[in-house]
Amino acid sequence: MGCGDENVEWVYSTLGTTLLGVFLFNEKMSFPQVVCVILIVTGIVGLKILANERGV
């Protein structure tokens, strides 16, 4: 498994864990928590895009 594939797994696990917590366990998310999750996902997607540009 390459580095890019692992980044995709991080995106799925981050979103999956967050959504499960909110919908299944009724956890509350504050605005700063939402922003942090968005920043994590955006950063990982950005790394994936940049890795594809370099051919890594």
N, C-alpha and C positions, 0 to 999 in steps of 0.2 A: 504494500500500500504506500503510495507516494505522499509527500507532504501536502499536496493539494487536496487529496482525498481525506486526509485527517482534518483539514480545515473545514471541509464540508460536514464532517461528523460533529465538529464543535458547534457549527451553526444549528444542526438538527437537535443536538442534545441541549443546547442553551434554550432554544425556542420551545422544545418539547417539555423540558422540565418546568419552565416558566408557565407555559399554558396549562400543564397538568396541575400545577400548584394553584393557579387562579381558578380554574373551572372545576376541578375535582375536590379540592380541599378548601375552597372559598378563601384563599389567601388574598389579602389586600395588597395592591401595588400602588405605591406613591408615585408621583410624577418623577422624582429623581431616579427611582428604580426603573421606570419605563425608559427613561433617557439612557441609563446605563446599559440596559439590555440592547437597545437600538444601537448604541455605540459599539458594543461588542460584536454584534452581527455585522454592522457596517464595516468594522475593521477587518473581520475575517473575510468577508466578501471582497473587500479591497485588496487584501493580500492574495487572494485567489486570482483576481483579475490581473494584478501586476505580475504574478508568477507566470501566467499564460502569455503575457506580452513578451517576457524574457525567454520563453521557451523552456522554463524549468520544469 
